[in-house]
Amino acid sequence: MSAKDDDMKEDGLKSIIEAYERDLITDALKITFGNQSHAARLLGTSKRVINYKVQKYAINLKPFRITRFRSQKNMKKSPLDDNGENHSTLCKVL
């Protein structure tokens, strides 16, 4: 195997890991409506790391925050409220 093949494999692995990391961060931000501190807690890391990765991967936080605003405005009662729990309680648990 040549050095060029090793570089190609390393670049491929790096891009796969970065895509997976970006997806994990995006999913955590969706769950927490763009709250980086809560997303960091969900992922077991710090807000500083999440902030760095958001900038690195150019993740726009605005759509996540708009989703929260729309859901609060349009929903009189959350489906989670039936159990006596709300979103903030669940985030604190996670």
C-alpha positions in Angstrom: 0.0 0.0 0.0 1.3 3.4 -0.9 1.4 6.6 1.1 -1.2 8.0 -1.2 -3.6 5.2 -0.4 -3.1 5.7 3.4 -3.8 9.5 3.0 -7.0 8.7 1.0 -8.2 6.3 3.7 -7.3 8.8 6.5 -9.2 11.6 4.7 -12.2 9.3 4.1 -12.3 8.3 7.8 -11.9 11.9 8.9 -14.7 13.1 6.7 -17.0 10.3 8.0 -16.2 11.1 11.6 -16.8 14.8 11.0 -20.2 14.1 9.3 -21.2 11.8 12.2 -20.1 14.4 14.8 -22.0 17.2 12.9 -25.2 15.0 12.8 -24.9 14.3 16.6 -24.5 18.0 17.4 -27.4 18.9 15.0 -29.7 16.4 16.6 -28.8 17.6 20.1 -29.5 21.2 19.1 -32.8 20.1 17.6 -33.8 18.5 20.9 -32.7 21.5 22.9 -34.1 24.1 20.5 -30.6 25.5 19.9 -29.5 25.7 23.5 -25.8 24.9 23.4 -25.5 24.3 27.1 -28.2 21.7 27.1 -26.9 20.1 23.9 -23.5 19.9 25.6 -25.0 18.1 28.6 -26.8 15.7 26.3 -23.6 14.9 24.5 -21.5 14.7 27.7 -19.2 17.6 26.7 -18.8 21.3 27.4 -20.5 24.3 25.9 -17.2 25.5 24.8 -16.6 22.4 22.7 -20.1 22.6 21.2 -19.6 26.3 20.4 -16.3 25.5 18.6 -17.9 22.7 16.6 -20.9 24.8 15.7 -18.5 27.4 14.3 -16.3 24.7 12.6 -19.2 23.1 10.8 -21.0 26.4 10.2 -24.2 25.2 11.9 -26.9 27.9 11.9 -28.7 28.0 15.2 -31.5 30.3 14.0 -33.7 27.5 12.6 -33.6 25.6 15.9 -34.6 28.6 17.9 -37.4 29.5 15.5 -38.8 26.0 15.9 -39.0 26.5 19.6 -40.7 29.9 19.2 -43.2 28.4 16.7 -43.9 25.3 18.9 -44.5 27.5 22.0 -46.7 29.8 20.1 -48.8 27.2 18.3 -49.1 24.6 21.1 -51.4 25.4 24.0 -50.4 22.2 25.7 -47.4 20.0 25.1 -48.0 16.3 24.6 -45.4 15.7 27.4 -47.6 17.6 29.9 -50.0 14.6 30.0 -47.4 12.9 32.2 -46.9 16.0 34.3 -43.5 16.6 32.7 -42.4 19.3 30.4 -39.5 19.8 28.0 -37.3 21.7 30.5 -37.8 19.0 33.1 -36.7 16.3 30.6 -33.7 18.3 29.6 -32.6 18.7 33.2 -32.9 14.9 33.6 -30.9 14.2 30.5 
